[in-house]
Structures are given as structure tokens and as C-alpha cells.
């Protein structure tokens, strides 16, 4: 007998979503927060990467303060400990695959970090990218929230 049980949705959290989630005054803070709460209730699995965290911490310290970056670091640590978030690490194999996508999609001017996200999404069968960056749609990925 075949199981009709559906696998949990896999969601990758990008830099722009982390920024708007962390900073209450950001334009899409409410939408990002509500989406995350909804997906947690549904049992979705969440991912991010070392490159995305690097980008996010840098944007927080330069645009806000070190305290903002530290708030996010503590949230990430807590989510990891609770097994609600898995941080993916870019090793040499993923770096080289990402370079191939970076080159393939050069006309879309994706950042190299975005090329690593695309690589993780394809290799790990990630369903959605939580981001405010619509560039991912140009390369065939599903983006949330729908704005």
C-alpha cells in the first residue's frame, strides 16, 4: 500500500527575509513574520546558508548596528537548537556547482550568494525561497511571500 503522506515543505530563508524579520520597522516585517508562523504550524522545514548569514550580518551592522546582527545570531542559534532551522555550509563542491549556475544565469545578474542558494534549492529539493528578491523567479524558483 502506498503512503499518501506529503513531505513537509522545505523553505530557504534569504537575506532580505532575515532583514525584514529581524527589524520590526521594515516594510514587510509583518508579511514575513506571518508567513514564517504559518509555515511553522504546518510543519515546514527551514534552511539558510553561511553565505546568506554572512550577507545578513554585514547588512545589519552597516545599516543598523552590531546589536541587530547579534539579535539575529541569537535567533538563528535558538532555531538551530530547536531543530527548526538547518544552516547549510558552502563547501568546495557546492561552490563549484554554484559557479556553474552563476555563469549560466549571468544575464540575470544574480549575485554569487544567490547562485549558491539556487544550488542548494536544486540539490536539496527546496520548494520555496522566502525572499523579497524577485530575481529567483527569473531562474524558475518559487518565491514567497507573494507581494
N, C-alpha and C positions, 0 to 999 in steps of 0.2 A: 504494500500500500504506500502510495506517495504522500509525503507530507505537504500540506498547503501552507505551512507556516512561512511567513515572509521574514526575510532577514531584516535586521534593523537598518534604517537609513544611515549612511555614512556621510558626514558633513565636515568639510575642511574650512577652518576659520582663517580668513586672510587678514592682512594688516588693517585695512580700512574698517573692518568689522570690529577688530580688537580696540581700535581707537574710539569708535563711537560707543562701544560697550563700556569702556573704561571711563570715558569723560561724559558726565551727565548732561553737560551743556551742548553736546554735539547734536547736529541736525537730526540724525537718525538713531539716536540713543534708544528711544522708546521702541522703534521698529526692530532693531537688532535684539534688544533685551527680550521683547515679547516672542520673537522667533525662537531664540535660544530656550526660553522657558517652555514653550510649546513642544519643541523637539526633545527636550529632556524628558518631559512627561510621556512622549511617545516611545521612549527608549532608544532614540538615535545615538549613534556613536560619533564622537567629535575628535578631529585631528587638527593639528597645526604643525609648523616645522621650525627648525632652528633658524632658517633664513627669515621666515616671517616674524619670529620673535625679535631677531636682530633688527629688522626694519622698524618694527613697532616700538621697541625700547628707544631706538635712536630718534624716531619722530616724537615720542613723548618727552624725552629730555630736551630736545631742541625747541619744540613747540610749547611745552608746558614746564615741566620740572622733573628732577630726578625722583621726587616723591611720587609722581604719576607713574613713572616707569616701575618703581618699587611696588606700588599698588597692584599693577598688572602681574608682576613677577610672583607676588604672593597669591593672587587668584589662580594663576597657572599651576603653581606648586600644589595648592589645595585641590584643584580639579584633577591633577595627576594622581595625587594620593587617594582621592575618592574613586579613581578609575573611570572618571567621566571624560578625560581628555588624554590623548596619546600624542606626545611630541615626537615627530618624525625627524630623523637626523640625516642630513645630506652627506652621504659617503661618496667615494670616488666613482662608483658605478652610477649612482643617481646623478651626480654632477655631469658625467659624460653623456648620459641619456638626455639630461636637461639641455645640454649644449646643442644636441641634435635638434630638439624642438625649438630652441632659441633661434637657431639658424633657419629651420623650416618655416617658422612663423615671423620671420624678420619684418615682413611688410606690415604686420600688425603692431610692431614696436612694443612687444611685450618686454617687461623687464626680465632680467635673468632669474630673479626670485619667482616671477610668475611662471617662467618656464619650468622651474623646479616644482611648483605647485601642479602644473599640468602633468608632469611626470608622475608625481605621487597619485594624482587623481586617476590617471590611466592604469598604472601598475597595481594600485590597491582598490580599484573599482569604487572610487568615491563618487557618491551620487550628486552632491551639490557643493558649490563653493559659496560660503557666506561672505559676501563682499559688496562693496559699493562700486567696485571696478567692473564696468560692463565689457572690458576687453576680453574677459574669459568667454563671453558668449560668441565672440568672433571666431574662436577656435573650437567651438562645439561643446563647451561645458555648460551645465545648468547652474544658474546663479540665483541666489536668494539674498535679501528679500526682493520680492517683485515691487519695484517702485514706480 
